[in-house]
Amino acid sequence: MHALILGGAGFVGLHLADRLVADGHRVTIVDDFSRGRDDERIAALRAHPAVDVRSADLTSAASWAGIPRGYDQIYLLAAVVGVRNVEADPARVIRVNTLTALHLLDWLIPGERIFFSSTSEVYAGGVDAGIVPVPTAEDVPVMVSDVTAPRFAYAVSKLLGEAAFVHGARAKECSAVVGRFHNVYGARMGTDHVIPEMALRALRGEDPFRVWGADQYRAFCHVDDAVEAMLRLMACPEAAGEIVHIGDDSAETNIADLAGLVLDLAGAKPTIERLPAPPGSVTRRCPDLGKLRRLTGFEPTVALADGVRRTFDWYRGWWERADSSGPLDGGQNVPRQPAPQGSPTR
């Protein structure tokens, strides 16, 4: 099998590429490397005979002419993500995420199979309004409570992408499945997400240790489980045209307990400072995975304690290498200063 991963140098894309190569498949990675890092992990893939790594601006229609054709599976993971990035430049979020999706639809030829990555943020407004139950299934109303709020630019862009691939793929005689990710975490996910952000603050000895939205609940999903779910959906003919939640509903944790887990791994016992949750952050998020189970038989396998330990160990190694050698991962420094109030993203 030959897979095309658009945004393959990013967090989920890199883990997906590693898995596909380990399973004996060919992979073409296309990324503009504005967020996905051209680091030692990409260098290792680039050196593999089954992998082709290409740099391209997927918002430019001209770039698509240079991408070879002939793939068994296409994964669209390229997007501007992360609350800090979204709030800093919501116009860029709309432009990049929308243009990339629409250019891919224009580029497709009949018979191709596509995975479009979406997000639980598309229905977050409904959870906050009390009209969407938790755990949450795919058939709930999607809702953006305030289209003028910069944070919701991401949800709007992904909603447009969902509609584009549900309807557009059918019009192009292609098969598409939309996967809504729920709090996926793991090694090499950057520093703008709650688990690595906590890990790095714990490693530098922050005291008091700030915890935003300590009473909020999340169901975190390790990236290995997310990749397994993606592959199962792409191998399932019945998933064509469906929107399916991807996550881990086996255990919910509140953010205070997550902080305790991270601090234990760091061997730290600071005073905890509880702070208000960031604006727009839902009080509880957990997917209903009934559809994913019915279609694929998927069950999450990575327990939270194990996944957080693996993630923490990776970031501790990254931190230690940064201390001795300076900037890592495409020149991005490990953050040394306290994060802005309300910055954790989840």
N, C-alpha and C positions, 0 to 999 in steps of 0.2 A: 504494500500500500504506500502511496505517496500523499503526504499531508502538507497543506499550505497553512502556516500560522502567521496571520497578520497581527503585528504586535508581539512577536515571538521572543523579543529580548526583554519583555517585562516580566512581572512576577509570575502570574499564572502561565503565561506563554512559555517561559523558560522551563518550568516544571513539566508542562505538557510535552514540550520538545524532548526533554530528557526521557520521559516515559515512553514516547513513541520510538525513539532510537533504541532504547533498551529492549523494546518488544520486536526489534528487527525491521522497523519501517524507515522509509525515506522521508526527510523533512526539508521543506523550504521555509526559512524564516525571513519575513520582511518587517522592518522597523525603521523609524526615523531617528531612533536613539536619543530623542529629546527627553524621554523618561526611562525607557528601557536602557540598561547599562551595557556598554561594550566592555565587559570585564573579563576576568579569567574564565568564568563559566561559559560565556559566549565564545571565547577563544578556543576552549576545548571542543565545543560543538562545531565551530568553524573548521577545526582540524579533522573532524570525523568525515570519512568518505561518503556517508549517507546524508550529509547535511549541507545545504546551500544557504548561506546567510547574505542577505541583500539589504542595502540601505535605500529607502525611498520615502518621499513625502506622500502619504496616502490621501492627503487632502487635494492633491494636484491631479487632475484628470490625465495629464501627460505621463505621470509616473506609472500608471497602470499599463501602458503600452509596453513597458520594459519587463513586466512580470510574466514569466513563462506560463503556459497553460498545461492542462493535463493532470489534474489532481483528483484523487478519490475522495478527499475530505478537505474542507476549507473552514478554518476557525477565525472569526473576527473578534479579536481581543484588544485591538488597538483602540485606545480612548484616553482622554484626559480624566483622571480619577483623583480622589483624595480631597477632603474638605478644604484643606489649605489652598490647594491649587484651584478648586472650584470657586471659592470665595474671592481669591485674588484676581481671577480673570474669567468670570462666567461667560463672557462673549466668546472667548477662545474655546471653552467647553462646548458650547452650542455649535460653533463652526467646525471644529475638528471632528467631534463625534458624529455630527450629521453628514458632513461631506464624505467622510470615510465610508459610512454605511451606504450612502446613495451611489458613490462611485463603484463600490463593490457590486451593487445590484446591476448597474449599467454594464459591468465587465463580465458578469456571469453568462455562461452559455447553457442551453438546456441539458438537464441530466445531472448537474452538479449538486453536491450535498454540503450544506453550510450550517455551522454553529454560530449563533449570535449571542454574545455575552451581554446580559442585562443585569439588573440589580433590584434588590428588595426596596430600594428607595422609591420605586415607582408607586408603591402603595403606602409609604410612610405617613403621608398626610391623613389617610383614612384611619390608620391606627391611632394617631394623635386625636382625631375627631371622635373616636369611640365608635365608628361604624364598621370597623374591620376587626375581626376576632384574631387572637393569637393563641396557639399556632395558626399560621395563615396559609390558606390554600390559594391556588392560582386564579380562582374564579371570583375573587373579591373585587369590588370597585377600585380602580386606580384613581388617585387623587393627589393633586398638587395644591396645597392649601394656600400658597401665596406665590404666584408666578413671578412677582417682582423681587423675591428674596434670592440673593445670589446662590445660596446653597442648593436651591431646587433646579438650577440650570442643568445639573447632571441628570436628575430624574426625568426632566422634560426631554433631554436629548436621547435618553435610553427608551422612553416611551415611543418617540418617533421611530427609533430603530426597530422596536418590536413590531410596530404596525407595518413598517417598510418591508420587513422580512416575512412576516406572516402573509401579507398580500402580494408583495413584489416577487417573492420567490415563486409563488404559485403562478403568477403571470408569466414568469420566465421559464416555466416548466422545470423548476428546480425544487429540491427538497431542503427545507430549513427547519431547524429546531432552535427555540429561544431558551436559554438557560439563565434564570435569575439567581445570581450568587448572593449568599447570605453570610456575611462576616467571615470570609475566607482569610486564613492567616498562614504564615510559615516563613521559612528562611528566605532572605533576599527580597522582602516585600517593601523595601524602603524604610523611611523613618517617620512617615506621617500617618501611622496607624496605631491603634491603642496598645497592642502587645509589644511591638518593638519600641514604641515611644516610652512605655513604662520601663522596659528592660534597660534602655540606655540611661534613663534618669536614675534607676536603682543602681546601676553600675558606677555612676559618678557620685553616688552617695548623697542624693538629695534628701534633706531633712529640714523641715517637715516634708513629707512626701505627699504631693498633691494628687487627689483623685477626684476627677470631674464626674458628676452623675453616679456617685457610688451606689445608689439604690436602683439604678437601671439594670435591666436583664438582657443578656444576649445569648444566642446559641452559636458558638464559634465552630467553624468547620476547617479542619486542616487541609492544606492544599493538596495533599496526596489523595484524600477522599474526594475533593472537588474534581480532580483530574479523572479519577475512576468513574465518577458520575458522568462527566462529559463524554468519555469514550463509550460508555454503555449506551448513552442516548444516541450517539452517532452510529452505533451499530444496530439500532432498533428501528426498523421501518415504520412501526406504528407511532414513533415520536415525530414524524414529519408533520409540520404545521402546528405543532404544539408549543405552548409556553409551560416550562417545567421548573419548579423550584429546586435549587441545588444548595445543600447545606447539611447540618447535623442537628437533628432534633432529639438526639438521645439524652442530652443534658443541657439545661440552661444554667448560667451562672450570673451572679450580679457582679458589677464592676469592682466593688470593694473586695469580694472574694478573689477575683482575678488579680487585683493588686497584691493581695496576700500571697498568692501562688508565686508571682514574679519576685516579690521581696524575699520569700523563702529560698528561691533558687539563687538569689544574689547574696544570701547570707546577711541580709540587712534587717534592722529592727528600728526604723525611724518612727517618729510621730506622724500619724496620718492626718492630713488636712483635707476635709471634705469640702468640695466646691460645687457650685451649680453646674448642671449639664450644659453643654454647648447649645446655643439656640438651634431649634430644628431637629434635635436629637430625640428619637422616640424613646418612650419609657421602657418598652419591651419589644424584642424582635425574636421570633422563632418560626421557621418554616414548617408547614405541613408537607411532609414528603410522601404522602399517599400516592400521588400520581407517579412520582419517580420510582417508587417501589413497584407499583403495578406494571409499569412499562419495562423496567430493567432488573428488578430484584435487588436493587442497590441497598446496602446497609453501611453506615459509617463504621470505620474500624479503628480510627486513631482517637483514643481518649484524650480529653482536654489536658490532663496533667502531663501526659506523654508528649503531646503536640507542643505545648508551651515550653516544656523542657528542651525539646529539639530546637525550637525557635530561639529560645534564650541562649542556648549553647552556641548557635551560629552567630548571633549578634555579639556575644561576649568575645568570640574569636575575631570578629570584624573590629570591635572596639579596641582590642589589644593590638591588632596590626596597625590600626590608625594611630595609636599612641606612638608607635615606633617608626612609622613610615609616612605619616601625613595622609592626604586625601586618598580615598579608595573609591572603587566602583564609579569610574567615569568622572573622577574629580569631585564627587559629592562628599563633603566632610560629615563625619559623625557629629551631631549637634552637641555642643559643649555648654550652651547657655540654657536656662530654663525655657521651656516651651511657652508660647503665648497662652494666656488664659483661654480655656475653652478649646484648645487645639486638638485633643485626641479625637480621632475619627473612627467611627465604627457604625 
